[in-house]
Structure formats: structure tokens, C-alpha cells
Amino acid sequence: MKQLFPRGQVMGFAFSLVLTLVALSVIVFDLSLKMAMIILLVTAFMQAALQLVMFMHAGESEDKASIYTNVYYGLFVALVTIFGTMLTMIWGYQ
């Protein structure tokens, strides 16, 4: 019976709940904007990585190198889009 219990998924779910509580603590403790953004960004990336590895089984397939390459490429495109938008709209690139 021990082999049938999804221990990894339950631990991942519990850690996901802990990360959510940490993110909610930003509101409860009324932190400064800078500290709140740091905490929210760190917990968001940790949550995304946890979801990818634990629940989407990214590391369990035979072709995990291409899966992680696609994830890195997607992350790169997202960051370039976000920072490019911030550069042109907020920081006043001329």
C-alpha cells in the first residue's frame, strides 16, 4: 500500500500551500512595495517550478532535455517581452 500512496504529489501540494501562504503574508503584514514585489516574484517562480516538476511530470519523460529547453526558451521570450515593454513604456527609451 505504501507504494500506491503518491507521497511526492502530497508533499508538492503541501509545499504549494506554504508558498501561497507566504505570498498572502505580503498583504497581512502590509510590507513595503519593494519587499512585497521581491517576495511575490520569488514565490511565483518557485510555485511555477514546483508545478512543472511535480504535477506536470517534466522530469519523468525520456525527452526531458527538450522539455526543459522549451521551458527556458519560453521564459526567455517572456522576460524579453516584459522588460522590453517596461523599457519602452516606463523607463522612457528614446
MOMO-V997870 format. One record per pair of residues at least 6 apart in sequence whose C-alpha atoms are under 6 Angstrom apart, sorted by the first residue. I is the first residue (numbers start at 0). J is the second residue. D is the distance in whole Angstrom. If there is no record, write none. Layout:
I J D
I J D
This chain:
18 42 6
22 39 6
25 35 6
86 92 6
